Amino acid sequence: MPPAELAKSCIAKWRAFVDSSLAADRIQAVDGQLFHGNLTSLLLLEADMELIAAYCREVVAVIKPLRPLLIYFHQDDVDSAIRAVSAQRGDKWVNYQANWKLESPYARRRGLAGLDGLIALYRQYRALTDQLFADLDISKISIENSRQQWALYDDIIDRALTNPNTK
């Protein structure tokens, strides 16, 4: 599917999600959907950066009635983070990721291969998501989580949830 069609289809799904969520009396936790999944696909399909940025802005506009809080977990040292995850999850995970992501038009055009190619892809992806995060007009917090101090991060999130004007 061409990137523009994928973005349009995904926005329609977000609209349906918002409509059903507004009708429900519950709080939704949606894990990894703004900067994962569809956004990854757009990048790997070589959507231009304006299309990707417009897609993110439109998703945020669509979900605003839900009063969302975006929690952006990241690690400053992308290389170390990918190597640590790779060591924990093993060759099967690395091969799965490399076979999927590095066979994409984006990775092929840039000659990305193996674990080093995967790391390079994630460095580029991280630069993209950092910029998108900075530009979004939405309640949000950014947490560098390489120290794995989950009690501290939980406290940060709790404070953000009790102060909905976080940016």
Secondary structure, 3 states (H helix, E strand, C coil): CCHHHHHHHHHHHHHHHHHHHHHCCCCCCCCCCCCCCHHHHHHHCCCCHHHHHHHHHHHHHHHHHHCCEEEEEECCCHHHHHHHHHHHHHHHHHHHHHHHHCCCHHHHHHCCCHHHHHHHHHHHHHHHHHHHHHHCCCEEEEEECCCCCHHHHHHHHHHHHHCCCCC
